[in-house]
């Protein structure tokens, strides 16, 4: 017989951290875009966002929105697919939560620095 020890609660901030770190470790991603998201979420009172990541948990499944800045010369469509797969895998493996969707929003392309 399996003994019940209590419940395990995962804070949305944990999911945000997993999604952000996984995204930033993907080659081609320069950084997360946070300019407009922080202002919008402050106005709306949402607490499940941060650092270019928005998480929505509904019916024990997660929807993730990622706002990224990519490097020049990157195939953005392929990069988006890689990010979707990696973030889904990371959340499934680390937390065991079903992922409904991972939406990638490419906000800009980082321009290379010109040498003087």
WOHUHU-V592584 format. One record per run of one state. SS is the DSSP state (H for helix, E for strand, C for the rest). FROM is the first residue (numbers start at 0). LEN is the number of residues. Records with the same first field share a line. If there is no record, write none. Layout:
BEGIN
SS->FROM-LEN, FROM-LEN
END
This chain:
BEGIN
C->0-11, 24-4, 32-2, 44-4, 50-2, 58-2, 70-5, 95-2, 109-7
H->11-13, 34-10, 75-20
E->28-4, 48-2, 52-6, 60-10, 97-12
END
